[in-house]
Amino acid sequence: MDINFDLGVLNGRVFIANGLMSLDLWIKDGRIAALGGDHRAEETIDASSMLVLPGAIDAHVHFRDPGPNYKEDWASGSAAAAAGGVTTVIDQPNTTPRTLDARSFAEKLDIASHRSLVDFCLNGGAGEIDELAAAGATAIGEIFSYEHSDEQLQKILGQAEAAGMLATLHAEDGLIIKELAALLQHRHDAEVYSQARPAAAEAQAIEKCLGWANRLHICHLSSAQGLEKVARAKREGKKVTSEVAPHHLFLNTKDYKSQGSYLKMNPPLRSQEDNDALWQGLRTGEIDILASDHAPHLPEEKREDIWEAPAGVPGVETMLPLMLIAVKRNLISLVRLVDALASRPARIFGLAGKGAIEKGKDADLVIVDTRSISQINSDRLHSRADWTPFQGRDAIFPQMTLVRGNVVYDGELLVQPGYGRFLGKPKIKQKVL
């Protein structure tokens, strides 16, 4: 029998067409070439007793590069992604300089192209939107609503729509935040931060922007109130999608007691009732996708006073491992998890070659042994942040991560920085779907 393929992934339980099936995968030129059948390959991987899942797409990361890359850069951030089973990332534009025009976009693209271990997209900011579309930005945002007046927000959303670009919104109303923060400045307990940026600020920003945009993606939903605005808009036929981050599922204001200002993030932590609502929204698909909002800062920065500490927590490496434990504990089905981390983000962000194990798709795979439960330990993570809000929690880390048919991680990083490929394409005046 002739050798037909570059790689065979043998004896695994493979997630295809919304379910698991015992079959062999055959890969050629970085793509899935055959599902099942009696073939030969130059190399093989034995996936006996393991799951073979589509690689996760993390649609919301902050890799800090260019800018304060002592916190993270494309090499360390993409290493964390690979070790966590994330094969594609979408980086946000609030780097230094912000990605607001063709020049800043080209600077970031050059850095990422030389450093990333996984495939990547770049979002553009609320600047020269036509230039960013031409350069290959995947979407516009996250647009920080609290940084703009209503008039400015309406203009930005209109410009994104005119350019055929998906607008992605960080939904928090600036006026509500400003007024409450002024009233609460005398307090320095960590929980005050959640009170200064209440769920009502999220809900109001969502409602306003849904009134101005025909197509919108809501970043990191944090509250039942925000979710209800999104769910109602969907029922009314609005073209709105949303994401939730693991920290808004697994953590709440009670965790300030043990972690204090380390848990400062925007939007902030909410109540257990909000956790419950978000879990239900994710299970039903009202919340479309999971995304980490990986926003690393160093421990010495995070332990500052609650008003002074930077907002954000690391999470790209722990997202899938935490969610695999959630599947094991019947908090969410594997079908819904794969939809939320692979197939649906690929559809929302136009990544035609990603998101599923299908013939012709990129061979982005995660091989998982669901019996291999370990505890999250910052000493074994790859982010420069050097800490995690999930220290000591149970997780199921991948045994192996493949990007385009090459093993990038198997307990060790196996490709050089620069292996990751830019997935952006020009999007000038495309029809809004």
N, C-alpha and C positions, 0 to 999 in steps of 0.2 A: 504493500500500500504506500502510495506516495505521501510525502509530507506536504500537506495543503495549507497549514496555518502556522502563525508565529507562536501562538500560545494557546494551550488548552487549560481551562479551569474545570477540574474533574471532580465528580462525586459529591458536589454540593447540593443544597436545597436552594434553588435560584428563584428570586422574586421576579416573576414576569406576569404581565396582564392581570395585575391586582391579586396575585396569589403566589404561593410557593410551589415549585415543581422540582422533582429530582431529575436533573439533566446536566449534561456537560456543555460548557460554553467554549466556543472556538473564535479566536481573535486573529485578525490580520490587519496590518497597517494601522493599528491603533483603534480599530472599530470591531464591534460585534459582527462576525461574519456568518456564524451558524449557531443555532440553538439545537442541541442534541445531535444525534447521528454518530456514526462510527468513522472517526477521522484520526489523523495523526498531526502532531505539531512539533516544532523544534524544541519547545520547552513546555512543561506542564506544572500546574499547581494542584496539589491534592487538597480539596476542600471538604474531605469526609467529615460528617457530623457538624458541619458549619453552614451558616446562612451566607448567601451571596446576594448583596443588596446593591441597588444603584447608589453611586456616590452622592453624598449630600451636597446641596447647593446652599451656601450661606449668603443670603441676599443683603446682609447688613453687617459689614465689618469696618473698623477704623484701624488701619495699619500704620498710621502716624508718619507716613513716609511719602513725600518729603515733609520735614518738620522736626518735631521733638522725637527723633527716632531712637533716643536712648530708652524710650518706653516700649517701642516696637519698631520693626522695619519689615519690609516685604519678605526678607529671608526668614526671620523668626516667626512672623505672623503666619506665613504660608506653611512653615514647618508645623506649627501648632494645628493648623487646619488639616494637614495630611495625617497627622497622628490621631486626629479626632474623626477621621472618616469623611472630611469635607474635601471634595475634589474641585469645586468651583466656588470662588468668592466674588462678591460685588462690593467694591470699596467706595466709601462715602467721600464727599468732596471737601470736608472741613479739615483739610491738612494745612500746612504752612509752606507756601501760599495756598489759599483756597483754590479749588479747581473751578475757576469762573470763566475761563476763556480758552482759546485754542493753544496758547502758549503754555499756560499752567497745566493743561491736559497733556500736552506733549512731554512736559517735564516728568510728570508722574508716570506716564506710559513708558518712558525710557527706563526709569528706575525699576518699575514693576517687571518689565520685560527681562531685565538682567538679574532679578533677585527672586522672583516667585517660583515656588516649587509646584504650585497647582495652577490650573487655568483660572482666568480672572476677567472681570469686567470692571469698568470704571464709571461711576456716576458723575455727572456734572452738577455744579452748583447753580444758584439763582443769579446768573450773570449774563454772559453773552450766549444765550441759549442756542441760537442758530449756529454759531461757531462750534459749540460743543456737540450738537447733533452731527455736524459735518465731520467732526473728529472721531466719532464713534462712541459717544457716551451712551450708556445703556438706558439711563433714565435721568430725570432732573430731581435732585434732592439726595438726602433728606433735606427738605425745605424747613428750616426752623421757624415755625409760625410766630413764636414769641419775639423774634428779631425784627418783625415787619409789621407795619400798619395794615389795616384791612385793605386800604387802597393798593398798597404794594403787593399784598398777597394775591389779590384779584388779578393784578397785572401779570404777575409771575405765572400764575396758573393759566392765564390766557395765552401767554407767550409759549409755554410748554405745549399746549394743545395745538397751537398754530404750527409749531415745528414738528408735530407728530410724535411728541415725546410723552412718556408716562411721567406724571408728577408724583413724587413720593413725599409724604408729609409727616414731619414731627409735630404732632398736634398738642400744643399747649398755648392757651390764650395769654398773651403778654400782659394785658391790663390786669387780669385777675392775679397773676403772679406778682406783679409790681406792688399792687395794693396790699396783699397779704404779707409779702416779705417785709414791707415797711412796718407793719404792725407787729411782726414777730421777731424782729432783729434782736430784741433783748434776751431771747432764749438761745441756749446753745446745746440743748439735748438733740440727739440725732433725729428723733421723730418729728421735730419741728419742721424739718425739710419737706416731709410729706404733707404737712398741714399748709405749708406755704405754696405748694403746687398741687392743689386738690384735684380730684377726679372731675369736678365741674369744669376746670380749665381745659382738660382734655376733651370733654364732651362738647364744650362750646366751640372750640377750634375746629373739631370735626364737622359740626353742623354748619358752621359758616362756610368752610371751604367746599363742602359738598354742594352748597348752594351756588358756588361759582364755577365748579369744574364738572365737565362731562365724564371725565375718567380720572380716578384718583386711587393711589395706594397709601394706606395708613400704616406708618411704621410703629413698631413696638407698642401695641395696645396694652394698657395697664389696668383698665378698670371696667367694671360692669356697666357704668354709665357710658363710657366710650364705645364699648361693644354694642350696646343697645342702639346708639346712633348709626353704627355701621350696619347692624342687622336690619334696622328699619329702612335704611337707604337701599339695601339689597331687595327687600320686599317690594319697594316702590320701583324697582327696575333700574336703579342707578348702577353705573359701571364702577363699582368700588371693590377693592380687595384690601386685605390687611394681614399683618403679621403679629406674632407674639414671641417674646424672648423667654428663654428658660428662667431667668431671674424673676420674671413676673408670674411664673407658674409655681416655682418652688420656694420663693422667699416672700415674706410680708413684713409689716411694721414690727411684729414681735421679734424679728431677727436683729433689729437695731440694738437690742439689749446685749447681745453677744459680739456683734461686729461693728457697731457704731458707725462712724463716718465712712468706713470702708464700703458701706452699702449705699452711699450717696450716688444717685443716678438720675437721669432725666429721660422720661418721666419717672417719678420716684416710686418706691414701694407702696403698696396699698394694703388692704385688709385680707384676712383669710376668705371672706365672702367674695372679694374680687378674684382671688386665686381660683376659687371654685367656679365662678362664672367664666373665667378665661379657659379653664380646662374643658368645661362643657362646650364652649364655643369652638375650641380646637377639635374636640371629638366629633362634633356635628359638621364641621367644615364651614361654619359661619366665619371663623377665623381661618383664612386660607392657608397660611404657611407659618413655619417656624423660622426664626432668624436670630442670631446670637446677640446682635448689637455689641460685638466684641469691642470694648473701649478701654484699653489698658492704661493704667497709671502705676507708678511705683509705690511700694508700701509707705515710704516716708512722706509722699504727697498725700496719700489717702488718710493718714492718721491726723491730719490737721483739723482745726475747728470745722464744724459742719458747714459753716458759711464759706470757708476758705478752701476746703478740700475740693479737688476737681471731681466732676461727675463722670461716672462710668465704671464698669467692671469688665474683666476679661471673661471670655466664654466660648470662643470658637472651637477649642479643643474638647470641651466638656459637654457640648450641646447634644450630639448624637449619643455618647455614652450614657448620659443621664436619661435620655428618652428611651433608650433600649431597656433600661431598668424599669421605666414606666410601663413599657409594653409587657415586660415579664410580670409586673404587679397588676396588670389589667386596668391601668389608668387610661390606656389608649390602645387601639388596635394597630398591628403592624401595617395593615393596608393604609390606614389613615396617616400613620407616621411617614411612610414612603411617599404618599401623596403630598404631605406637608413639607417634606425636606427634599424632594426630588422632582416629581412630575409636575406639580402645580407651580413651583417657582420657575421651572423651565418654560412653562406656558406664559406666565405673567411677564417674564422679562425677555421673551423671544429667543430662548436658547434651544434652537431646533435640534441640535445634535446631542443634547444632554437630557438627563432626567428619567431615563428608563433603560432597562436591559432589553433592547430590541435590535433586530438585524439592521445594520447600517448606522446605529448610534455609536457615539464614542464609548469605548470600553472603560468607563469610569465605574469602578467597583469597590465595594467594601466587603471584606470577608470577616464574619463575626462568629465567635464561639459563645453562644448564649450561656454556657456553663461557667465561663471565665469571668467571675465577678471579682472586682477589686475595689479598693477605696481610692477616691481622688486624693492625690497628694501633690502639692505645688512643686515639690522637689523633682517630680518626674514629668512635669509639663514643660512645654517648649516656649511659651511666651516670655518675653523680657519683663513682663509685669511681676513675675516671681511671687505671685499669690493667687488665690482663687476664693471666691465666696462660697464654694462648694467643698471646701476641705473636709475630708473624712466621709463624704457621702459615697454610697455604693454606686458603681458604674460598670458598664460593659464596654471596654475599649476595643477597637478593631484589632484583629490579628494581622490584617494586611489591607493596605489601600492602594488601588491602582488608578492611574490617570492615563487615559488613552493607551491602555494595554501594557503600560510599564508599571512595575511595582515601585511606588515612591516611598512606602513606609511598611516595614514588617517588624517593628520594634526598634529599628534603626532607619534613619533617613538614607535613601538609596539613590537619589538623583541630585544633581547639582543645581544650585540657584540659577534660574533662567530657564528651567525645563518648562515651567508654566507658560501657557499660550494665551494671548489676548484674544478675546472673543467678540470684541466690539465691531460694529459695522455702521457706516454712515446712515443717518436717518433724517434726510432732509425732506420736509413736506410730505411725509407719508400719511396715508389715510389713518385716522384714529380708529382703532378697532372697538 
